[in-house]
Amino acid sequence: MSKLNKKNGKNNNQNNYRVEQLEPRLMMDAAPTDTDWKNEIDDVDISTYNLPATTEESIEGLIAYNSEGIANRVSLPDVLDSREIDFSDEVDDVKDFVKDIVEALQEEAEENAENAKDAAQAALIVAEQNYNTAKAAYESLFPDPNNISPAFSQTEQGITLQTLINGAQNAYNAALAHYNQVTTNFQIDASTLCARLVQDNENNNWSFTDNSGKINVSISINQAVSIDDSLDIVPDIAEKTQIDVAFKKLEKDNVKGFAEVSFEIDGNSQTSINSNTSVEIEFDFFQDLSKIDAKIGILGLTSIADSNESNPDLKIMGTYTLQGDTSSYDTEFDYDLENLNFETEESYCLDDDAVNCSKYGRLYKWAAAMDGAGTWTSNGKGCGYDVTCSPIYPVRGICPEGWHLPDTTEFKTLFDAIGGASTGGIALKSTSGWKDKDGSSGNGTDAFGFSALPAGQARDYGRYDGEGGAARFWSSTEANKEKAYDIRLLFHKEDVSIDILSYKFNAYSIRCVKDLEN
């Protein structure tokens, strides 16, 4: 998603955030106070954003026919309800939420500090009472008007009890100092505040990210769109997809607009507030099957407004299946969207059941995936277990002509494109078929149509396991003579693991990548 700078200021480099501490803690003098955070969030002044008024911002890949059948390009103003995007209500709500969390943390810290002070004071009173009780008992047993016997304070018991009093006094003094500091100068660092914001946030359109002492706040809103009834908007994508399909005209309900604004706070009201705004309009079309002998799924065409480009970029997302071809193709990443199901030596159906091959595709040992026998090409010839090889990339392997087995670099490119490996498992997993974990669904969102199925794996000696709980895909990257790299998705994990070293004699699923055109 492109970003439009509204003000110059701080950088917006985001890091992944992991909650490690949810209790508020006092920091050193450099940590911002509650007043610092409130003052800075009050300084955030984001209400509206206006799209750039360029006359050449036609959306690539779309074309509109008017009532007279004349074709014209579509621009963002043709579909957006308004050039002006109003963020004011959402931003104000977020500001109030941040201030409420700061106040809640302060109240909790004050309550905890007061309880600790009272407990320390009570302990001190008990220590003093114990000393006085023991002293009275000692003096009643050893009355000594002539001061011949040692004073109680000089006895071993007296010295021990006095040490306890001193310790209790020191603990009380520390608790009192802590209480005074919390009630007069409450300080909280960005990590602790961000952790609590993440924990208490119930709005799916808001996100808070800890960014090395700064908090990145992101707000997403739905953007109203409108389509002129006199226009028939259709995709013009034959060149990009290499297929000539007649699509039905765009329906109003199949246009979605999203706008996002983000800004960064660090508790320092003296620094400027940097905000970034982006707009994304998604068009979903359906094919007209009467015009072509092909089966084509929903295609999502996304245009992103960018102030630096007069012609916004077009991304085409979806799947299509050509008649007579069992493969499905992804028009955005060109990844095969079904596990390969081509029978060859050292390939298996899960549990030796042909139904599972239809359901999950086949499981292949690495030698079969690489076409180590050199049946189709020599790029992976000689690759297999207990040998090292020098494949020529890209390696077609077992994939159809014009496709190849992805290496780890290509998998990483995919993960970067979907937002990173840390949450990639959720985005890539299918929406059904995965086991639950402690009452929580292991299914994914299938946000990009990858539909990773939990096919499990075949291990050496004919053992099968992992159905419903794991999906593993071979890469063409070798580690050593015994192992190669694969990627792994698990039912109880949100991430997708890469660079997993696996024995080549295991059998995993395969996805193929379309070769780049020269």
Legacy VTK file of the C-alpha trace (Angstrom):
# vtk DataFile Version 3.0
C-alpha trace
ASCII
DATASET POLYDATA
POINTS 518 float
0.000 0.000 0.000
1.537 3.314 -1.000
1.708 6.121 1.498
1.162 9.815 1.039
3.179 12.114 3.272
1.047 14.792 4.839
3.722 16.346 7.041
7.474 15.982 7.226
8.783 14.587 10.444
9.589 11.248 11.997
10.213 8.075 10.015
7.568 5.361 10.038
9.717 2.209 10.116
7.637 -0.415 11.911
9.025 -3.370 13.823
7.167 -6.501 14.815
5.830 -6.191 18.345
5.815 -8.897 20.970
4.065 -8.402 24.310
6.542 -9.182 27.086
5.303 -7.001 29.977
1.799 -5.794 30.639
2.296 -4.296 34.100
3.103 -0.562 34.201
6.572 0.147 35.470
8.346 3.327 36.496
11.192 4.286 34.262
14.232 6.539 34.579
13.899 10.289 34.368
14.034 10.160 30.553
10.755 8.224 30.318
7.707 10.319 29.348
5.143 11.144 32.011
1.412 10.652 31.710
1.108 14.367 30.949
3.690 14.065 28.152
1.701 11.311 26.437
-1.598 13.153 26.792
-0.163 16.427 25.516
1.369 14.773 22.469
-1.745 12.816 21.541
-3.738 16.047 21.861
-1.348 17.578 19.318
-2.347 15.023 16.667
-4.387 17.083 14.202
-5.634 14.850 11.400
-9.131 15.443 10.127
-9.375 15.188 6.345
-7.262 14.207 3.379
-7.828 15.247 -0.235
-6.749 13.095 -3.130
-4.432 14.890 -5.554
-6.368 16.624 -8.326
-4.502 15.247 -11.336
-6.255 14.914 -14.663
-4.334 11.808 -15.812
-5.026 9.467 -12.904
-6.696 6.811 -15.017
-6.793 3.365 -13.465
-4.712 0.914 -15.422
-6.577 -2.208 -16.478
-10.103 -0.752 -16.369
-12.185 0.675 -19.143
-15.643 2.265 -19.111
-18.214 2.284 -21.902
-20.839 5.007 -21.892
-24.410 4.617 -23.130
-23.223 5.238 -26.695
-20.634 2.456 -26.493
-17.675 4.843 -26.441
-14.772 3.545 -24.348
-12.994 5.752 -21.850
-10.489 5.198 -19.106
-11.661 5.232 -15.483
-10.157 7.605 -12.937
-10.346 7.545 -9.175
-12.858 10.420 -9.044
-15.139 8.280 -11.229
-15.587 5.772 -8.429
-14.800 7.604 -5.200
-17.780 9.182 -3.527
-15.633 12.175 -2.689
-12.056 13.360 -3.112
-12.094 14.333 0.541
-11.558 11.567 3.075
-12.715 12.367 6.606
-10.663 10.737 9.365
-11.713 13.118 12.150
-14.118 10.874 14.063
-11.859 7.834 14.036
-8.781 9.870 14.975
-10.623 11.524 17.861
-11.778 8.130 19.103
-8.227 6.786 18.987
-6.906 9.828 20.835
-9.497 9.346 23.581
-8.604 5.650 23.771
-4.890 6.380 24.195
-5.575 8.913 26.951
-7.935 6.509 28.704
-5.255 3.820 28.701
-2.662 6.246 30.102
-5.059 7.183 32.902
-5.884 3.524 33.585
-2.202 2.660 33.856
-1.642 5.567 36.210
-4.583 4.576 38.413
-3.370 0.991 38.573
0.166 2.085 39.373
-1.059 4.396 42.133
-3.256 1.650 43.596
-0.394 -0.872 43.481
2.027 1.630 45.007
-0.409 2.496 47.784
-1.005 -1.169 48.564
2.745 -1.796 48.653
3.248 1.203 50.965
0.479 0.050 53.318
1.842 -3.494 53.360
5.362 -2.222 54.121
4.021 0.006 56.892
2.092 -2.903 58.393
5.227 -5.058 58.293
7.161 -2.324 60.075
4.510 -2.078 62.794
4.602 -5.843 63.308
8.402 -5.810 63.541
8.287 -3.047 66.157
5.566 -4.845 68.094
7.584 -8.058 68.076
10.608 -6.199 69.404
8.662 -4.467 72.198
6.908 -7.704 73.218
10.192 -9.606 73.403
11.847 -6.737 75.315
9.048 -6.654 77.914
9.269 -10.403 78.400
13.045 -10.228 78.796
12.909 -7.426 81.355
10.209 -9.237 83.380
12.406 -12.323 83.584
15.603 -10.462 84.313
14.808 -7.415 86.421
18.133 -5.782 87.128
17.949 -2.436 88.951
21.738 -2.454 89.243
22.235 -2.907 85.465
24.279 -6.041 85.920
22.444 -8.007 83.160
22.906 -6.804 79.545
20.216 -4.560 78.071
17.749 -6.307 75.760
19.074 -4.387 72.788
22.451 -5.980 73.345
21.176 -9.537 73.452
21.240 -11.822 70.445
17.434 -11.772 70.257
17.322 -7.996 70.586
19.931 -7.514 67.875
18.056 -9.907 65.537
14.695 -8.206 66.065
16.250 -4.758 65.615
17.725 -5.928 62.293
14.240 -6.948 61.217
12.934 -3.518 62.205
15.683 -1.822 60.180
14.893 -3.920 57.151
11.177 -3.224 57.463
11.910 0.490 57.838
14.038 0.512 54.689
11.324 -1.357 52.781
8.716 1.128 53.973
10.912 4.109 53.013
11.361 2.648 49.495
7.649 1.949 49.128
6.808 5.457 50.325
9.276 7.016 47.867
7.796 4.885 45.081
4.274 5.956 46.029
5.241 9.643 46.098
6.892 9.373 42.697
3.927 7.577 41.118
1.399 10.061 42.485
3.398 13.160 41.588
5.432 12.197 38.499
4.078 9.015 36.883
6.347 7.827 34.076
5.677 5.118 31.541
7.729 3.916 28.597
6.456 3.363 25.067
6.737 -0.437 25.200
4.534 -0.717 28.287
1.966 1.723 26.935
1.887 0.035 23.537
1.452 -3.396 25.134
-1.595 -2.190 27.036
-3.035 -0.492 23.935
-2.734 -3.774 22.038
-4.221 -5.734 24.925
-7.286 -3.520 25.429
-7.938 -2.628 21.786
-11.213 -4.132 20.550
-11.436 -2.201 17.272
-10.259 -4.269 14.308
-9.606 -1.091 12.315
-6.972 0.158 14.770
-3.457 -1.146 15.301
-0.637 -0.151 17.613
2.976 -1.155 17.002
5.999 -0.742 19.253
8.751 0.794 17.145
11.874 1.124 19.306
10.582 3.658 21.810
7.853 5.001 19.546
4.271 3.876 19.008
2.948 3.666 15.471
-0.810 4.149 15.394
-2.692 2.997 12.299
-6.375 3.627 11.554
-8.299 2.080 8.673
-11.738 3.220 7.550
-14.131 2.149 4.828
-14.279 4.681 2.034
-17.544 5.376 0.262
-17.520 4.716 -3.479
-20.070 5.392 -6.174
-20.451 4.192 -9.738
-22.146 6.155 -12.488
-25.109 4.066 -13.683
-24.500 5.199 -17.241
-21.039 3.583 -17.296
-20.286 -0.068 -17.964
-16.911 -0.588 -16.279
-15.078 -3.747 -17.307
-11.538 -5.094 -16.939
-9.097 -4.603 -19.759
-6.652 -7.280 -18.726
-6.173 -9.611 -21.684
-2.546 -8.533 -22.059
-1.768 -9.140 -18.399
-3.509 -12.508 -17.992
-2.824 -13.843 -21.489
-6.502 -14.817 -21.745
-9.293 -13.060 -23.559
-12.349 -13.093 -21.309
-15.584 -11.180 -21.584
-16.517 -10.017 -18.099
-19.834 -8.806 -16.842
-19.945 -5.118 -16.086
-18.931 -3.945 -12.664
-21.669 -4.058 -10.042
-21.839 -1.388 -7.385
-21.704 -3.863 -4.521
-18.417 -5.228 -5.830
-16.461 -2.024 -5.331
-14.832 -1.456 -1.973
-12.864 1.525 -0.784
-10.387 1.609 2.074
-8.390 4.467 3.501
-5.658 4.299 6.111
-3.911 6.937 8.156
-0.986 6.304 10.459
1.029 8.480 12.797
3.744 8.029 15.389
3.945 9.195 19.003
6.809 8.959 21.465
5.629 11.009 24.447
7.591 14.076 23.357
5.283 16.930 22.439
8.265 18.906 21.107
8.716 16.610 18.113
6.544 16.969 15.028
3.798 14.486 14.232
4.300 12.613 10.971
1.217 11.151 9.325
0.866 8.982 6.252
-2.324 8.434 4.291
-3.134 5.835 1.670
-6.225 4.962 -0.340
-7.065 1.625 -1.896
-10.015 0.865 -4.151
-10.780 -2.788 -4.914
-12.867 -3.887 -7.897
-14.257 -7.437 -8.019
-15.471 -8.745 -11.377
-17.196 -11.933 -12.451
-16.521 -13.607 -15.772
-19.166 -14.227 -18.434
-18.792 -17.963 -19.052
-20.939 -17.800 -22.200
-18.196 -15.904 -24.019
-15.278 -18.278 -23.516
-14.650 -21.949 -22.862
-12.845 -21.406 -19.558
-13.503 -21.441 -15.855
-12.358 -18.267 -14.195
-12.758 -17.313 -10.565
-13.303 -13.872 -9.088
-10.660 -11.398 -10.100
-9.935 -8.541 -7.719
-8.454 -5.489 -9.404
-6.894 -3.077 -6.953
-5.771 0.429 -7.793
-3.729 2.447 -5.327
-3.728 6.231 -5.372
-0.194 7.593 -5.189
0.650 11.291 -5.243
3.890 10.523 -7.087
2.215 8.703 -9.964
-0.342 10.121 -12.331
-1.379 6.600 -13.363
-2.021 4.468 -10.276
-0.725 0.930 -10.367
-3.030 -2.004 -10.920
-2.804 -5.329 -9.116
-4.858 -8.237 -10.411
-5.635 -10.885 -7.817
-7.544 -14.089 -8.260
-7.506 -17.504 -9.875
-8.417 -18.953 -13.200
-8.499 -22.498 -14.575
-8.256 -23.148 -18.298
-10.472 -25.803 -19.833
-8.748 -29.179 -19.909
-6.019 -28.061 -17.497
-6.181 -29.291 -13.897
-3.923 -26.513 -12.618
-5.194 -23.275 -11.119
-3.222 -20.105 -11.697
-2.907 -17.025 -9.537
-2.941 -13.853 -11.602
-1.112 -11.808 -8.953
1.843 -13.934 -7.827
1.615 -16.612 -10.512
1.666 -19.310 -7.860
-0.146 -22.562 -8.521
-3.111 -22.486 -6.166
-3.562 -26.229 -5.919
-1.053 -28.771 -4.634
0.522 -30.700 -7.492
-1.118 -34.057 -8.191
1.096 -35.697 -10.805
1.977 -39.325 -10.187
5.622 -40.285 -10.465
8.083 -42.481 -8.620
8.622 -41.529 -4.968
5.282 -39.735 -4.753
2.433 -40.802 -2.516
-1.185 -40.299 -1.531
-1.653 -39.621 2.179
-2.370 -42.919 3.955
-2.083 -44.602 0.524
-5.646 -43.468 -0.186
-6.323 -42.089 -3.678
-9.102 -39.923 -2.267
-6.454 -37.944 -0.401
-4.557 -37.290 -3.625
-7.694 -35.672 -5.018
-8.171 -33.753 -1.793
-4.604 -32.662 -1.020
-2.499 -33.441 -4.063
0.427 -35.861 -3.897
3.339 -35.919 -1.462
6.787 -35.996 -3.090
10.235 -36.897 -1.894
12.783 -34.192 -2.674
14.405 -36.252 -5.446
11.024 -36.565 -7.187
10.256 -32.873 -6.663
13.579 -31.935 -8.268
13.198 -34.465 -11.128
16.490 -35.982 -10.016
16.179 -38.589 -12.772
16.303 -35.842 -15.406
13.073 -36.977 -17.082
12.005 -33.506 -18.266
15.081 -31.275 -17.878
18.598 -31.605 -16.567
18.346 -28.622 -14.211
17.748 -30.839 -11.180
19.306 -34.050 -12.500
21.240 -36.000 -9.893
19.582 -34.314 -6.926
18.397 -36.616 -4.158
19.143 -38.110 -0.767
22.731 -38.720 0.376
24.205 -36.764 -2.533
24.954 -33.109 -3.090
24.011 -31.528 -6.383
24.414 -28.275 -8.268
20.979 -27.500 -9.715
20.568 -24.942 -12.469
17.930 -22.405 -11.455
15.077 -22.177 -12.015
14.493 -25.908 -11.507
11.423 -27.167 -13.351
11.498 -30.420 -11.392
8.145 -32.184 -11.356
6.267 -29.000 -12.329
4.461 -28.538 -15.673
6.281 -26.952 -18.581
6.584 -23.194 -18.080
6.578 -23.596 -14.299
9.250 -24.395 -11.735
9.816 -25.452 -8.140
10.359 -22.262 -6.080
13.584 -21.707 -4.196
13.728 -20.139 -0.712
14.246 -16.655 -2.158
10.974 -16.890 -4.064
9.125 -18.097 -0.984
10.528 -15.147 0.971
9.342 -12.814 -1.775
5.858 -14.248 -1.362
5.980 -13.781 2.422
7.116 -10.176 2.071
4.265 -9.506 -0.354
1.627 -10.752 2.115
2.943 -8.821 5.112
5.718 -11.004 6.484
6.302 -14.544 7.727
5.253 -13.771 11.325
1.566 -13.673 10.350
1.871 -15.327 6.950
0.491 -18.633 8.154
-2.909 -17.100 8.852
-2.998 -15.452 5.413
-1.904 -18.557 3.498
-3.870 -21.303 5.278
-7.212 -22.442 3.884
-10.376 -21.396 5.679
-11.319 -24.982 6.576
-9.773 -28.367 7.253
-7.314 -27.361 9.977
-7.546 -28.751 13.504
-8.528 -26.640 16.500
-6.095 -25.822 19.314
-7.582 -25.531 22.814
-10.907 -24.394 21.386
-9.359 -21.923 18.924
-9.652 -22.553 15.205
-6.489 -23.464 13.362
-7.935 -22.319 10.037
-6.561 -19.326 8.188
-8.133 -16.442 6.295
-6.846 -17.508 2.854
-6.465 -13.782 2.239
-4.569 -14.247 -1.038
-6.137 -17.428 -2.389
-3.101 -19.598 -1.615
-5.353 -22.066 0.255
-2.649 -24.093 1.985
-4.244 -27.422 2.915
-3.112 -29.484 5.939
-1.946 -32.444 3.865
0.577 -33.607 6.442
3.600 -35.556 5.298
4.953 -38.961 4.436
8.044 -40.039 6.338
10.477 -42.843 5.627
9.291 -46.453 5.986
5.761 -45.570 4.836
4.681 -43.567 7.876
2.117 -40.759 7.419
1.256 -38.031 9.920
0.218 -34.412 10.278
-3.101 -34.489 8.440
-5.187 -31.535 9.616
-2.261 -30.069 11.504
0.549 -29.309 9.071
1.296 -28.242 5.508
4.841 -28.508 4.166
6.114 -27.486 0.739
9.471 -28.360 -0.760
11.788 -25.680 -2.127
14.494 -26.324 -4.715
17.208 -25.091 -2.306
19.530 -27.787 -0.990
21.135 -27.621 2.481
23.497 -30.611 2.360
23.555 -34.158 1.047
20.871 -35.274 3.501
18.622 -32.231 3.884
16.859 -29.534 1.849
14.785 -26.477 2.713
11.011 -26.424 2.922
8.336 -24.161 4.355
5.955 -25.227 7.115
2.541 -24.085 8.329
1.025 -25.481 11.543
-2.532 -25.441 12.892
-1.523 -23.801 16.189
0.851 -21.206 14.683
0.144 -17.859 13.016
3.476 -17.725 11.219
4.932 -19.582 8.294
8.376 -21.079 8.897
11.038 -20.988 6.228
14.536 -22.470 6.155
13.279 -25.593 7.928
15.925 -28.251 7.297
14.214 -31.510 6.391
15.462 -34.915 5.376
15.165 -35.405 1.663
13.525 -38.813 2.103
10.419 -37.161 3.610
7.560 -36.495 1.215
5.830 -33.104 1.179
3.420 -31.110 -0.969
4.530 -28.983 -3.913
3.492 -25.601 -5.279
4.868 -24.403 -8.598
5.773 -20.895 -9.746
5.232 -19.634 -13.258
8.423 -18.889 -15.169
9.156 -15.236 -15.896
8.785 -14.261 -19.522
11.986 -13.224 -21.268
LINES 1 519
518 0 1 2 3 4 5 6 7 8 9 10 11 12 13 14 15 16 17 18 19 20 21 22 23 24 25 26 27 28 29 30 31 32 33 34 35 36 37 38 39 40 41 42 43 44 45 46 47 48 49 50 51 52 53 54 55 56 57 58 59 60 61 62 63 64 65 66 67 68 69 70 71 72 73 74 75 76 77 78 79 80 81 82 83 84 85 86 87 88 89 90 91 92 93 94 95 96 97 98 99 100 101 102 103 104 105 106 107 108 109 110 111 112 113 114 115 116 117 118 119 120 121 122 123 124 125 126 127 128 129 130 131 132 133 134 135 136 137 138 139 140 141 142 143 144 145 146 147 148 149 150 151 152 153 154 155 156 157 158 159 160 161 162 163 164 165 166 167 168 169 170 171 172 173 174 175 176 177 178 179 180 181 182 183 184 185 186 187 188 189 190 191 192 193 194 195 196 197 198 199 200 201 202 203 204 205 206 207 208 209 210 211 212 213 214 215 216 217 218 219 220 221 222 223 224 225 226 227 228 229 230 231 232 233 234 235 236 237 238 239 240 241 242 243 244 245 246 247 248 249 250 251 252 253 254 255 256 257 258 259 260 261 262 263 264 265 266 267 268 269 270 271 272 273 274 275 276 277 278 279 280 281 282 283 284 285 286 287 288 289 290 291 292 293 294 295 296 297 298 299 300 301 302 303 304 305 306 307 308 309 310 311 312 313 314 315 316 317 318 319 320 321 322 323 324 325 326 327 328 329 330 331 332 333 334 335 336 337 338 339 340 341 342 343 344 345 346 347 348 349 350 351 352 353 354 355 356 357 358 359 360 361 362 363 364 365 366 367 368 369 370 371 372 373 374 375 376 377 378 379 380 381 382 383 384 385 386 387 388 389 390 391 392 393 394 395 396 397 398 399 400 401 402 403 404 405 406 407 408 409 410 411 412 413 414 415 416 417 418 419 420 421 422 423 424 425 426 427 428 429 430 431 432 433 434 435 436 437 438 439 440 441 442 443 444 445 446 447 448 449 450 451 452 453 454 455 456 457 458 459 460 461 462 463 464 465 466 467 468 469 470 471 472 473 474 475 476 477 478 479 480 481 482 483 484 485 486 487 488 489 490 491 492 493 494 495 496 497 498 499 500 501 502 503 504 505 506 507 508 509 510 511 512 513 514 515 516 517
